[in-house]
């Protein structure tokens, strides 16, 4: 990050578990201000339907495998989300909405936070 121009970064899909948080804090925690965490909230059924319809042809895009991924997410990632909520840095985007609505909500949050 030190070699990149500018001083703002969007880190996608991270942290996913407590080990990620601990590593981040050890490596850059004192040097980086985390302004917010964007959390895209989506019902399980919408999530499952979207993955099943994404058309990538992945062999592991089955309802059973997706439900296992959701279980891992609920046990490993949701506690991290709650840490950001408790710290006051969680920003929730309701993503059951259309792509356009989710994009607009994301832009509004980033405009406020940046």
Secondary structure as GFF3:
##gff-version 3
##sequence-region A 1 114
A	DSSP	alpha_helix	18	28	.	.	.	ID=ss1
A	DSSP	beta_strand	37	41	.	.	.	ID=ss2
A	DSSP	alpha_helix	44	53	.	.	.	ID=ss3
A	DSSP	alpha_helix	63	72	.	.	.	ID=ss4
A	DSSP	pi_helix	73	77	.	.	.	ID=ss5
A	DSSP	alpha_helix	78	87	.	.	.	ID=ss6
A	DSSP	beta_strand	90	94	.	.	.	ID=ss7
A	DSSP	alpha_helix	99	113	.	.	.	ID=ss8
###
